């Protein structure tokens, strides 16, 4: 799950996701990470480890 308030849109989680399920979405002048098909997520937490602001967690 992505905490969109905390997410800075740096894209490190997108690059770390081996399944390529994360993408960056744009909302006005702000970017944030968004998970595509959450059922396909393997919960490896590589994205959470790459996030410098701890905006991702396994739920």
C-alpha positions as CSV (number, residue, x, y, z in Angstrom):
1,X,0.0,0.0,0.0
2,X,1.3,3.5,-0.9
3,X,0.8,6.4,1.5
4,X,0.3,9.1,-1.1
5,X,0.6,11.9,1.4
6,X,4.1,10.7,2.4
7,X,5.2,9.7,-1.1
8,X,7.5,12.3,-2.8
9,X,7.3,10.7,-6.3
10,X,11.0,10.0,-6.5
11,X,10.5,6.8,-8.5
12,X,12.9,4.6,-6.5
13,X,10.1,2.1,-5.6
14,X,9.2,1.9,-9.3
15,X,12.7,1.0,-10.3
16,X,13.0,-1.5,-7.4
17,X,9.8,-3.4,-8.3
18,X,10.9,-6.6,-10.1
19,X,7.3,-7.3,-11.1
20,X,6.9,-3.9,-12.6
21,X,3.6,-3.3,-10.8
22,X,4.4,0.3,-9.6
23,X,4.1,3.4,-11.7
24,X,4.2,7.2,-11.0
25,X,0.9,9.0,-11.3
26,X,0.6,12.8,-11.7
27,X,-2.0,14.8,-9.7
28,X,-1.6,18.5,-10.7
29,X,2.0,19.4,-9.9
30,X,2.6,16.4,-7.7
31,X,3.7,12.8,-8.4
32,X,3.1,9.8,-6.3
33,X,3.6,6.0,-6.7
34,X,0.6,3.8,-7.5
35,X,0.4,0.0,-7.6
36,X,-1.2,-1.4,-10.7
37,X,-2.6,-4.9,-10.0
38,X,-2.2,-5.5,-6.3
39,X,-3.2,-9.2,-6.6
40,X,0.0,-9.8,-8.6
41,X,2.2,-8.2,-5.9
42,X,4.5,-10.9,-4.3
43,X,5.0,-8.8,-1.1
44,X,8.8,-9.0,-1.5
45,X,9.0,-5.4,-0.1
46,X,11.9,-4.4,-2.4
47,X,9.9,-1.2,-3.1
48,X,9.5,-0.5,0.6
49,X,13.3,-1.0,1.2
50,X,14.0,1.5,-1.7
51,X,11.7,4.2,-0.4
52,X,13.6,6.9,1.4
53,X,10.5,8.3,3.1
54,X,8.8,5.0,4.1
55,X,5.7,5.6,2.1
56,X,5.1,1.9,1.2
57,X,4.0,-1.0,3.4
58,X,2.6,-4.5,2.9
59,X,-1.1,-4.6,3.5
